[in-house]
């Protein structure tokens, strides 16, 4: 494990979670310097097999959420494995769980009982629907959260059916929110010694994206439908076609509008004073969009972007992921990084989405560990004897390579 001197360098995290949302949380904590022990089933985290593609021995998806962690393999369905988990809790500041809340007690991982035994622990439970409410026992996935939060209802082509955002939106959102909540609880924990129980629902993480839409509909706005991105509260804020490749244009305020009128030589409409405000442009959106599209359609993408950016109007190309990987700006900032797996294979990784003045965000990198690589070391550090560890391994309650 490479040393990383981030602001959470004195924090120890026990990650009992799997899949993608909760591992994103523990990865972000590790990126901030925390020592994360990832407890996997004896067979390994299912996400190790989420391929192809595979890079080395692990799926690419697994690599993107498990850097900078140690790996311990325990069968927590056995009493001996669960006892070992409790020993690890005694060395931890944070425990991360993503079992369906109604099954936590049966698994021996009721958060309240954990905090009774270890009052200092910050226990974070991540689930689809949260720890209470009538649907707390339902399983939750990214797709389910996107559907139930309303995100899918506004996503897709105009007149088309609702679409899922084609990225693990709910997982990354919930993982980020959980990392923030944990870091906040740690401030109090380290000042007072008091722990916390944190309840994170994928559904509610997605609901945060829909906050302005929900408030507007409740205030009387029509219920929005898929629009191809052309229904923003801001007019204009959407894609446009050029002679070769599409771009997006964000006329985000009235000053942008005046610049756009001049730069694009838009027509001098009758009643143009109505268009001086965003409310007026929204009212006449179809004709305004048509005029902007007509002006941009005769240009090549590069020429349209140069014209708009020179005029101070926010605009950008719509990149494919291949374009993103080659983006000079992202490369120069270290947001995209060439990494090596533990067995030496090269891959492209997305760095933590922040920069601190005190530490390089890419310092202290370590590739996702081999399954169970730290089982013996972590259990010894938790106070288990060599004989106890050997017995766990022999009985199949633990695993080490």
PyMOL commands that set and color helices and strands:
alter all, ss='L'
color gray80, all
select helices_A, chain A and resi 21-31+46-49+60-63+79-89+101-103+111-117+142-148+152-154+169-192+202-209+211-218+254-263+272-276+278-283+285-297+301-310+321-325+328-332+375-381+386-395
alter helices_A, ss='H'
color red, helices_A
select strands_A, chain A and resi 12-15+35-40+54-55+58-59+69-74+94-97+122-127+196-201+237-240+247-250+314-317+336-340+346-350+398-399
alter strands_A, ss='S'
color yellow, strands_A
deselect
rebuild
show_as cartoon
